[in-house]
Amino acid sequence: MFLPMRFCQTVPCLVEMSLSSVQSTVSTLKSCQTDIGACMDMISDVALGIVEAQGMDNSSALKKLEDMILECSRLDREINCFVDSVDEMTAQVRQEPPEAMVHLRNSVKGRFTELMAGVSDADLQRHSKVVAFKDSVKKYAIQAGQTADENENEDLDEDIAVTQSQTNFICPLTQVEMVNPMKNKICNHYYDQEAVLEMIKVKHKNKKTFRCPKVGCDNKDVRQSDLELDLVMKRMIQNHKRQSGKT
């Protein structure tokens, strides 16, 4: 039995509409990852507050915060796996007859289960913000002189040693004190988050690269992926403001 021509023309349109709604939902889900990242930064900031007030003695509180940030890492990974599952299965269904849309949900669910089965605790520990959490707590303890083990002071990172002797809180882009300092992992220079992200956006929009504005730096292509929020530096700036009566 032959389907009417109008119906044959309508079915692909309905499939595209369905796939568009799926992608819209995925986009909304991706935006949640920004909130998850902000939550992880807040957890790290609370941890630094505990280290500042109580040193490393309150290990139980720090452990609870570490568990919280690992849970955020798992949620972030789950979203990534789900998005990957949707992308893979929708790409596949586009190559199949329209009726294949009926099985899309089960296909995505099956693929998601497969991807999540491959996620280990080690993967969660490798999340950039989990690594930053542990690194920041250790650095801040050393910076505040609260680490009991004297050997750890020998391993003091060069950037912390510099900030102790000649801290510079001024953003080279805005020429004012930074609010949310971001560290460039390539050249180790700092910029205020809002200013540097906007500059990168403008440069890329004009098909140009963004050169590090720090005098004497030869880093000619600063990318957003090279930047990370430095919570230790942020807390140092906040303490500096309090001590100088700027708050």
N, C-alpha and C positions, 0 to 999 in steps of 0.2 A: 504494500500500500504506500503510495507516494504522499508525502506531507505537502500541504499547500506552500507555494513559494513564499508568501508573506511570513508564514510561521518559520520557515527555514532561515529567513533573513533576521527574524526577531531573536531566535535562540542565541546566536553569538553575542548580540547586544546585551542580552540578559546575563550572559556569562561574564562579559566585561564589567557590567555594573556590579555583579557580585564580587568579582576580584578587586574592584575599586574600593568597595566597602571593607574588604579584608585589609587592604593596604592602609586605609584610613585608620582602622583599629590598631594596626601595627605601629603607625606613626605616633598615635596617642600613647601607646605602650612605651615606645622609645623615649618619649618626653619624660616618662617617669624615672628614667635612669639619671636624668639631671638632678631630680629630687633625691634619689638614692645617694648620688655623689655628694650632695650638700649635707645629707645626714651623716655620711661617713666623715666628712670634714668636721662636723659638730662633735662627733664622738672623739675624734683626735684632739680637738680643742679642749674638751672636758678632761681628757687624760693629762694634757699638759698642765691644766689647772691643778689637778691632784698632785702631780710631780712638783709643781711650784710650791704648793702649800704643805705637802707632807713628805716630799722626797719619794724614794722608791719603796718606802716601808709599807704603804697601803697596797700590797700586791693583790689582795682579793678584789679591790675595786678596779684595779687596772686589768685584771683577768676578766672580769665581767664586761668591761668595755671592749676588750679584745674579742670576746665571744659575740658581742653585738655587732662589731664591725665585720666579723667573719660571716654573720648571718646576712648582712647587707651585701657582702661579696657573693654569697650564694644566690640571693635574689637577683643581683645584677647578671650573674651567669645564666640564671634561668631565663631571663628576658632575652639574652643573646641567643640562647639555644632555641627559644621559641621563634624568634625572628628568623633565624637561619632555617628552621623547619618550614615556616610559612613561605619563605623565599624559594626554597628548593621545590616544595610541593606545588606551589602556584606556577612556577616555571614549567614543571612537568605537565600540569593539567592543561596548560595552554596548547600543548602539542597533542592533546588527546581529544576525542569527541566531547561535545558539550555535556553529555550525561555523566562524564567523569567527575563533574563538580559535586555530585552527590556524595562522593567518597572523599572529598577534600579534607573534611574535618578529621576523619579517622586516619587519613594518611599523615596529616600534620601531627596528630597525637602520637602515632607510632614512631615517626621520625624524631619527635621531641624526646620521647622516652629513650630512644637509642643514644641521642646526643648527651642527655643528662647522665646516662649510665657510665659515660666516659669521663665525667667530671669527678676528680678526686679531691681530697682535703688539701693536697699539695697545690692543686690548681687554685683553690680559694686563697691559699696563703700567698700565692704569687700575684694576686690582684694589686695593681699599682698603689691603691690607697691603703691596703693592708700593710704593704711594705713600708709606705710612708709613715703609717701610724707607729710601727715599731721603731723605725729609724728616728722619728721625731721625739719619741719618748726618751730614747737613749741619748740623743744629742742634747735635749733640753736638760736632762739630769746632769750631764757633764758640764754644760754651759753654766748651770746654776751651782756647780760645785757640790752636788748632792750624791755623787757616786762614791761608794765606799771603796771600791776596788781601785787602787792607785794605778794598776796596769792599764785600765781603760783610758786613763788620761793620756797615755802614750799613743793611743790609737785615735786621739781627737782629730776629727776631720779638719782638713785645712781651711775649709770655708768657715767653720765655727771659730777657729783660732783667729782668723782675720776679723770676724765680727766682734770678737772680744777686744781687740786692740784698736781697731779703727772702723767702727760700725758706720755705715752710710745708709741712711733710711730714705734718701732722696731718689725718686724715680728719674732716670735720665730722659724720659719722654715728657713728663709733666713738670719737672723741676720742683715738685712739692713732695712732702713726706708720703710714702706709700701707705695704702690702706690694706690691700690684699696683695702682698708681694709674691710674685711668681719667679721662680728660679729657672734660668735657662740651663738645662742639663749639658748642653754642648760647651758653652763658654763660661758658665757659672756666674753670669750677671743677673741682676734683679730688675724687674719692672713692675709697675702697678698693674694688676690684672685687667681692669677695665680699659686702661690706655693701650696696653700692648695687644689685646685681642681686637680692639677696634682698628688699630694700625695694620695688623696682619690682614684683617678683613678688607680694608680699603686698598691695600697694596695688591692683594690677590684679585680683587675686582677689576683693577687696572692692569692685570696680567704682569705684575711686577713682584719681585721678592723684597722682603723686608730685612734690612741690614741692622745688626745690633747697634743701637745708638751710643753705647758706651765708648768713650774716646779711646782709640788705640786698639779696639777689638776688630779682628779680621773675620768675624762670623758674618757672612754676607747673605745668609738665607735662614732667618729665624722662622721656625714653624710652630704651630700650636702644639703639635705632638712633642716638641722639645721642652715644653714648659710644664712646671708643676707648682702648685700652691705650696709655699713654704710656711707651715704653721708655726715653726720655731721662730722664724724671723718676724712673723706677724705678732706673736706674743711679745717679743723683744721691743717692737715698735710701740705696742700698747703700754708696756711697762715704762718705756721712755716717756711717753705722753703723761702718764700718771705722775712720774717723778718730777717732770718739768712743769706740772700744773696745767697741761693743755687739755685735759679731759673735762 
